[in-house]
Amino acid sequence: MSDGRNYRPETLAVHAGYDPATASNSAKPPIYMTSTFAYASAQAAKDIHEAYFEGTGPAVGGPGHIYSRLGHPGLDMVEARLAALDGAEAAAVFNTGMATHTAIALTYLRPGDSIVHSRPVYGGTDGLYHLLMPQMGVQPFAFTDGCDEANIRAAVDDARAAGPLKLIVIETPANPTAALVDIALVVRIAAELTPRPLVVIDNTLLGPIFQRPIALGVDLCMTSLTKYCGGHSDLLAGGVTGSKALIAPLLLLRTTLGSQLDPFTSWLLLRSMETVGLRSERAMTNAWAIAEYLRDHPKVSSVTYLGFTAPGSTQRAVYDRQCTAAGSTFAFRVHGGEAAAFRFLDKLRLLRFAVSLGGSETLITHPATTTHYSVPQASRDSVGIDGSTLRLSVGIEHVDDLIGDIAQALDAA
Ligand SMILES: *Cc1c(COP(=O)(O)O)cnc(C)c1O
């Protein structure tokens, strides 16, 4: 969208990245189902390869593609739309969120380096930094209170004592604890250091509508597009946005890894992104009502919802600075431990019991025996996950139907 106006994310989500003039004036983007692209001439082939390897690549929808593993028009469109949504210069889109995290680690870390991350992080990310990276000579360090400067600085100091600190990876809000990392504080700490580590955020939990980290100074904003952007639990994808200079090496590595998003899924994602604003708003309104219903229910012992962050607390001040809404994924506990939680789950008729989040349908999980099964109990306890903990990802159904289903299942718990 290069007409110079400052469109809002909801508008960019519908329009950015596609110009009908590039595709026979079709009002909506076509799918380019091709693995390779014909050169117009020998000189054109040489020019295209030069543009690719010099990093000046094709304009969106323009000529200049070589082979779909290197890039294709569907990927250009999705990347332009994601960059616009995040307010960033450039984007790289991959076939999963984990492929995106892995490309960031392999591009920006070398043997001997160290990294710092917030805790908890998504299980796959934890595995990348604690299982794979140490085998390549990279040492991980973590902090647990992301709003406490001394806590963050202690992890940074430990990391720098072990080797050059190259990345600070934060996930905020954390899943499923809703703990926050103060983004501006981490950016400020990173800016004081030499060499200056890149600040990478995993923005999956709130998504591009409710949290815009590039404006807060992070270098790379990663999102699992499988969740709110895909939004219908029918595709896997991941993306990262930032400056052209930081995104270009990720695109080159993607060619080597072969982890680009295919043409059909790129089209599906482009279509889904049009409604990410509507879906995020509706899911959040539903989640708020359900969280309030659960908080007042006698069989529920606690509700951990970002929207309930105590006024006057440090966490609240951070929330007000960096999030524009509380999102729609949260945890709660029932009285009676695992047995009561299982009775409740088995009585649900409308809510689906499945991992993942951010879909149009409401999903519920029992983290201790599913997503966090392999996490040692002490570690689960430290982030507040026990046998009675359930995690909800609220969808866009009618809220009364959702509450009705929860009510009848709680009666049995
Ligand atoms: C799901 C998820 C990922 C991984 O994304 P995939 O698309 O499943 O690979 C990373 N981070 C967070 C916070 C997630 O929820």
The ligand as a Gaussian input file, in Angstrom:
#p B3LYP/6-31G(d) Opt

LIG

0 1
 C        2.233000     -22.695000      18.182000
 C        3.321000     -21.811000      18.670000
 C        4.592000     -21.824000      18.065000
 C        4.964000     -22.793000      16.973000
 O        4.240000     -22.567000      15.789000
 P        3.957000     -23.747000      14.730000
 O        3.292000     -22.987000      13.614000
 O        3.088000     -24.764000      15.403000
 O        5.277000     -24.320000      14.354000
 C        5.549000     -20.954000      18.551000
 N        5.292000     -20.108000      19.563000
 C        4.079000     -20.066000      20.159000
 C        3.851000     -19.119000      21.288000
 C        3.058000     -20.915000      19.742000
 O        1.865000     -20.888000      20.356000

